[in-house]
């Protein structure tokens, strides 16, 4: 439920209304006014009831796998769907392209306020790209929001997602939030504002259930994922080494539900060619055309790689010259490079460095910068155990869940968390959806809200309580 009052009120209502006859509890309801003047009532029990797991047909608060749809988490997720869509509308309504710092700060405040209202200790952390980044070169980036909540259980669980999008400011007017049938449309909705909303409502649902049988519940929402997470990557790696499980909320499939055990590594290659300027009409022979040399290098290297290894290069950005009647003295190009493994990036770098030794125009200068933007996500035993448990939970609500263990070319923040993990990392806890990075047709499937909210809630419960072994 959403309200506009900043008041803090104490109310009495049935615990997860309709779920448990005759059992009433006291809820503390916090209403927080955000910068968008749209606020959520986050409900939280004042005390954990030892009777909470005694609902008919289930053996615990989380319910047995065979009767997942009769459990409190499932019914609580059903009650959250309308509020979830309202949250999604709020998030989509704030444009937050990776270089839109004002939009990212506004969205970070919304997220931080909501996590604080649910009892989390929250920090908003500024980020900046490293000076040696080939494109961002030390630029300020979107902030991270990091929330923590201590519990009484045995395992620490971290939920991660990103709030930045690929879209420049102004495009939101052409793709506002709307619901048509079983689809919710909006700019950045599938990648990854639906994931951010799922995390907020997972934390909320756990609070409503009075569940704190985890050692610590953490949330990290970053604002630079779409540019490779150059500012937040180191912290993601650090936290991956501190938490027993990291669940990443990128999209959870298209037509069918899935989780991922692998994503690609990504690198950025930049070629800079320096030639010699000269008059294009009076003395072209006196110049050294940097564009010619750059084109020679691009054409020569465009087929480098190995399809069987998922190792590929695509030149995507090019600049050169500036005056029509002058032989260009400089030109540059940037390539996107993907691989299934981190080691294969070394093969690509070596091949490029060897290639630039062979020049079309001998007295030009060629510089190559090779920046490893994102590592590959390579699963360990713990990650596989998390995936299998997620699959079991979905089976318990009568739905299939595919485990994808081969990367398809995309890279995500799960890879940073999985570089030196304490436990397991698992990707794709978000909603099913389509059209990521599309400027007119990005949407998520509404019928995946309840199953996915149930799944993420149960995963926190079971992992936090030490019920998932590896």
N, C-alpha and C positions, 0 to 999 in steps of 0.2 A: 504494500500500500504506500502511496506517495502523499505527502502533506506539505504545506508551506509554512507550518508553524515551527519556530526554533525551540519550543518548549520541551522540557523533559518531563514525561508523565509516567505515572505508575498505574497500570491497568490490570484487571483480572480477566482472563479469557481461557477457554479450554486449550490444553496443550495440543498444538497442531489440530485445530478444530475439526471435529468429526473423526479423528483418528482413534481416540480412546475414550469410551463412554464413561461419564461420571468422574473422570480424573481432571482436576483443574489445577492450574499452577499460576504462580505470579510471574509476570513478565516485566522486564524493564525495557521500555521502548524509547529509543533515542531518535530524535528528529534533528537532522543536521541540514542547515541551509547552505547550499553550494553556490558557486558563482553563476550557475545557470538558473538559480531560483527554483530548482526542482530537487526535492528531497525525499529520501526513503525513510520509512520507519524500520529500524533494525531491531528486532526483538530478541531478547536474551533471557533465559531463565535466571532467577536469582540464586537458585540452588539446584544442584544435580540430584534428581530423584533416583534412588536405587531401584524403583519400580519401572523405570522408563522402558526397559526391555521386555516387559511382560505382556505386550500386545498379543492378542490371539493369533495363532498361526506362525509365530516367529519365536526364536529361541534367544534373541538378544536385540539390543537397540538397532543393530544393523540388519537383523533378519537373516534367516538361513538362505543360502543361494537358491534353493529350490522354490522359495516363495517370495522372491524379491519384490514382486508387485504388491504384496501384503505388508511390507515392512514400513516402518516410520519414515526412513529416508525417501522411499519412492513416493509415499503419499505427501510428504513435505515438499518434494520436488514438484509434484502436480500443483500444489497450492502456490508455488513460486512462479509459475509460468507467466502470468499477467504482469507481475512486478518485474520479472526478468526483461520482458519486452519494453517496459517503461525505462528500465536502466539502459537498455540498448539504444533506445531513442535518444536518451540524454548523451550517451557517449558518441553516437554518430553525429549528433548535432554540433559537436565541437570539432572543427577541422583541425587536423593534427599531422600534417605532412612532416616528414623527417627534418626538414629545414625550417618549418614554421614554429619557431621557438615560443612565440606568444601563445599559439594554440596548444602546444605541448605543455606549457606551464599551467594553462587553465585546466586542461584535462588532468594533469597530475594532481592539482588541488582537489578536484572532484573525487578522484580515486583515494587520495590520502585522507580526506574528510570522512569518506565512507568506511574505510578501514579503521580509522580512529573511533568512529561511532560503534564499531563492533568489538571494541576492547583491545585493539592491537596497538602496540607501541610502534609509531610510524616515523620514518625519516624520509625527507625528500633530498636526494643527492644529486648535485650538478655533475655533468660529464663533459668531456672534451676529447676530440680526436687527437691521436699522437701527431707530432709535428711531421713525421716521416710518411704519413698517409698520402698516397699519390693524388687523391682528389680533395680530401677535406683539410689536410695540412694544418692541424692544430685548431680547427674551428670548434666553437661551442656547440654542443649537441643538446638534445632533449634530456630532461632529468630522469632519474630513476626514483620510483617510490618503493620503499622497503618496509614491510610490516612484519612484526613478530608477535606471537602470543604463546606464552608458556602453558603447558598442560601437565597432566599427571601420568602420562604413558611412558613408553620405552623408546619410541623412535621419533626422529625429527623429519618433517615432511615440508618441502618447499614447492609452491605453485608459481609458475612463471608465465608471462605473456608480454606482448608489446602493444603500446598505444599509438605508435607512429604509423603513418600510411605512406604510400608512394605518391599521393596526389598533391598538387600545388593548391594554395589557398584560392578559393573562388569556385572550385569545381563542385563543392557541396551543394550549391544552389541548384545544380542540374541533376543531382541524384540525392534528394533528401530521403530521410527515413520514411518508409511506407510499408504497409502490409497488404499483400495480395494473395488471397487463398492461404496456402501453407508456406508462403515465402515472405520473409522480411528483407526488404531491400535497403541499401544505403551505402554511402561511400566508406570503404574500409570496414564494412560490417563483417565480412568473412575473414579478413586478414588485417587486424586480428581483434576487433572490438568485441566480437562475440566471445572470444576467449577471455578478455578482460572481465566482461560481464559474468561469465561463468565462474570465474574465481571469486568475484564479489559475492555471488549468491551461494557458492559453496561454503565460504566462511560464514555467511549469514545462516544457512541451513544448519550447519554444525552448532552454531550458537543457539538456535531455536530448539535443537534437540538436547541442549545442555551437555554436549559431548566434548570432553577435553582429555580423552584417553590417548594423548600423544605427548611426546616430550616437548615438542615445539612445533607450531604451525607457522610457516613463513610464507610471505608473498613478495615477489619482486616483479614490478611492472616497469619495463624500460621504454625509452623513447628514441632509440637509434637503431633498431633492428633492421629496418629496411635499407640502411646504408652499411650494413655489416656488423653492427654493434661494436664499433671501434672504441667507444667510451665505456660501455657497460660490460664488454666481454671479460675483462680481467676479474670483475666482481662476480660474474656468473661462475667462472671457474673456481674462484675462492669458495663461494657458497656450495658449489657442487661437492667440494671436499669436506663440508661441514654437516650436510644433511644426509640422512639415510636414504631418502628417496626424493627425486626431483621430477615433478610432473609438468610438462610443457603443453600449453593450451593453443597450439596452432590448430588449423582446421582438421576435423575428424573424418574426412572423407567426402565423397560426392554422392553417388547413388547408394553406396553401402558404407556402413561404419567401419572404421579401422583405427589402429594405433600404429606408430612407426618405431622401428628399431634401427633405422639407418637413415642418415641424410648425407648429402654431398659436401665435400670440402670446396671452398671457393677462394680463388686468388684474383688479384688485379695486376695486370701487366701494363706498363706505360712505356711507350717508345718515344724518345725525343730525338729528332734529327736536326742538326745544325749545318747549314750550307753557306752560300755566299750570295748576297743580293747584287743585282745588276739590272740595267734597263732592259726590259723585255723586248723592245724594238731595236734600240741602237746597239746593244752589246749583250745579247742573251748568252753568247759563248763565254763571257767573262763571269757568269754566275754559276752557282752550284745549286740546282733546284732541289730543295729539301722535300718538296711534295713528291717528286719523282722517286727519290730514294725511299721515302716512307711507303709509297704505294708498292714498290718492289718488295719491301720487307713484309708487308701485309699479305700480298698475294702468295708469297713464298711460304708463309707460316700458317695460312688459313686452314689447312687440312692436318695440322699437327695433332697428335693425340692417338687414342686407342678406344674405339667404340666399345669393345668388350670390357674395358676397365671403366667406362664412363668418363674417360679423360678427353676433354674437348676444349677448344678455344674459339671464341667469337669476338672479332674486333667490332666494337659498338660505338665508339666516340672518336671523332677525328677533327683536327684543326690544322690550318696552314695558311700562310700568306696573309694578305690584308689589303693589298693595293693591286689593281688590275694590271698595271703596266710595269710591275717589278717582279723579277725572278725571286721567289720566296726563299728567305734565308733560314726559316724555321718551320717545322711542322711536327705534330705530335698525334699520337693515337693511344687509345685505351682499350684493352681487351678484358672480357669476362672469361675466366677459366674455371672449369668444374672437374671434379674427380671423385671417385668413390672412396679413395683413401688419401691420407695425408702424404704418404710417401710418394705417390705418383705425381704430386705437384713438383717434387724435386726433378723428376724426369722431364716435365714440361719446361721448367726453368733452364735446365741444362741445354735442352734443344734450342730454345730461343737464344741463349747466349752464344751458342755455336753458330746459329743462323746469321746473326748480325755481323759476323766476321766477313761474310761474303757480301760485298757492296756492289750496287749498280754504278754509283758515282764515287770513285776511290777517295777523293779528299773531302768527303762529308764526315761528320762526327755523329755517332749513334750511341745513345745512352738508354739502357734498359733498367727499369725499376720493377721489381717483382715483389708484391705485397701479399702475404697470406692473410686474407680477410677473415675467413671462417674455417675452422677445422671440420673434418668429417665426424659425424656421430657414429661411433663404433660401439655396439652394445657389449656389456659384460654379462656374467651369469645372473647378477641381480636384476639387470634390465629385462632379461628374458623372463625371470620369475614374475616381475611386475606385469609384463604383457600377458602372461598366461593367467594371472589372477584377474586382470581386467576382462579377459575373454570369458572366464568362469562366471564373473559377476553379470556380464551381459547375457550369458546363457540362462542365468537364473531369472531374467525378466523376459525370456523367450525371444531374444534377438541375437543374430550372429555378429561377431566382431572379428574382422580380418586383422592378422598381424603381418605387417609388411616389413620384411627384413632386408630389402634391397633398396638402395637410394635411387631416386628418380630424377635427380638433377637439382633439387632444391636444397637450400641450406637453412638451418634454424639455430636458435640459441640453445637447444638441447645439446648441441655439440660442444659448446663452451662448458656447460655444466658437466658434461661427460668426459672432459679431458683427464681429470685426476679425481674421479668420484670416490666418495666414501662408500656409497652403496649403489643403487640403481637409478637410471634416468629413463624416462619414457616420453615419447612425443605424440602429439595429435589428440589431446583431450578436448579440443574444441568441437563446435557443431559441424554437422555436414553442411556443405555450401558449395557455391560455384562463383566463377567470375572474379576471383582475386586479381587485383591490378587492372580490372576493367573499369573504364570510366562511365559506363552506362548500364551495367547489368550484373552488379555484385549482390549476391543474396545468400541467406542461410535458410535452412529448412526448419520451420517451427516445430515439426513433429520430432525433431532430435533434441529439443530443449530438455524435456523431462528425463529421457534415458541418459543423456550426457551429464546432467546435474546429479542424478542418482549415482552414476558411475564415479564421478570425481569425489562425491561425498563419501561413498563407500570405500574408495581407495585410501582416502585420508584416515578413515576409521580403522580399517584393517591393517594398514601399514603402521600407523601410529601406535596401535595396540600390540604390535609385534606378531601379528597373525600371518604375515607373508614371509616365508623363509627363503634364503638363498645361501 
